[in-house]
Amino acid sequence: MSKISVEIPDELLADLDEHVGEDGKFVNRSDAVRASIRKTLDLLDEIDERHGRLEDEAADAGASAGDGATGGDVGDAE
């Protein structure tokens, strides 16, 4: 598993910490961040599917695998 580093505003981190620990939904911050990323990517996939972009991007990803391109824009997430 890869390890990354991100900068998070204190207010957002405090909100995240409310969901971590014995009384929280997540064992640790890493689990909380992974779950949040998965949920966000699922939502973006749903948006792309509604706009008919999901199949096109899957084909593009196969052609450009490994180049780090993400495709699509987040602007439609409103």
Backbone torsions as a table, in degrees:
resi	resn	phi	psi	omega
1	MET	NA	134.8	179.3
2	SER	-76.8	154.9	177.3
3	LYS	-118.1	135.1	178.7
4	ILE	-127.6	168.1	177.0
5	SER	-127.2	134.9	179.0
6	VAL	-135.0	153.0	173.3
7	GLU	-98.2	129.5	-177.2
8	ILE	-128.1	131.3	177.1
9	PRO	-58.3	145.2	-177.5
10	ASP	-54.5	-40.6	-179.0
11	GLU	-63.4	-41.7	178.5
12	LEU	-67.5	-39.7	179.1
13	LEU	-65.9	-39.6	177.2
14	ALA	-62.7	-40.6	177.7
15	ASP	-64.0	-43.5	177.7
16	LEU	-59.9	-44.6	-177.5
17	ASP	-62.4	-24.7	177.2
18	GLU	-64.8	-19.8	-177.5
19	HIS	-104.8	6.5	-176.6
20	VAL	-116.9	141.7	175.4
21	GLY	117.0	-170.6	-175.8
22	GLU	-56.9	-40.7	-178.9
23	ASP	-93.1	-0.2	-176.7
24	GLY	-96.3	179.4	-179.2
25	LYS	-81.8	-19.8	-174.4
26	PHE	-123.6	147.6	-179.8
27	VAL	-70.5	-39.0	-178.1
28	ASN	-151.0	173.4	-178.8
29	ARG	-61.3	-39.1	-178.5
30	SER	-59.3	-44.4	177.9
31	ASP	-61.4	-41.2	-179.9
32	ALA	-64.6	-43.3	-179.8
33	VAL	-66.9	-42.9	178.2
34	ARG	-60.3	-44.5	179.9
35	ALA	-63.3	-40.0	179.1
36	SER	-65.5	-40.8	178.0
37	ILE	-64.6	-44.9	178.5
38	ARG	-58.2	-46.1	-178.8
39	LYS	-62.3	-44.4	179.2
40	THR	-62.5	-44.1	179.2
41	LEU	-64.7	-38.0	176.0
42	ASP	-61.6	-43.3	179.0
43	LEU	-64.2	-41.5	178.3
44	LEU	-65.0	-37.9	175.7
45	ASP	-62.1	-40.3	178.3
46	GLU	-63.4	-42.0	178.2
47	ILE	-63.3	-46.5	179.0
48	ASP	-61.1	-39.6	179.5
49	GLU	-63.5	-42.6	178.4
50	ARG	-61.7	-31.8	-178.9
51	HIS	-93.2	5.6	177.7
52	GLY	71.7	22.8	-177.0
53	ARG	-100.0	-15.5	-171.9
54	LEU	-62.5	-47.6	-179.1
55	GLU	-65.4	-40.5	179.6
56	ASP	-62.9	-42.4	-179.1
57	GLU	-68.5	-34.2	178.3
58	ALA	-63.3	-40.2	178.3
59	ALA	-67.5	-41.9	178.9
60	ASP	-64.1	-38.7	-179.0
61	ALA	-62.8	-37.3	178.2
62	GLY	-66.0	-35.1	-179.1
63	ALA	-76.5	-27.3	-176.2
64	SER	-120.1	29.7	-178.1
65	ALA	-56.8	135.2	176.4
66	GLY	89.3	-2.7	-179.0
67	ASP	-92.2	-2.6	176.6
68	GLY	81.4	1.1	179.3
69	ALA	-69.4	141.1	-178.3
70	THR	-103.7	-24.2	-179.0
71	GLY	65.9	165.4	176.0
72	GLY	61.6	164.8	175.6
73	ASP	-124.7	159.9	-176.3
74	VAL	-90.1	-7.7	-176.7
75	GLY	-58.1	-23.7	-178.6
76	ASP	-83.4	1.1	-174.1
77	ALA	-79.3	11.7	-179.2
78	GLU	-74.8	NA	NA
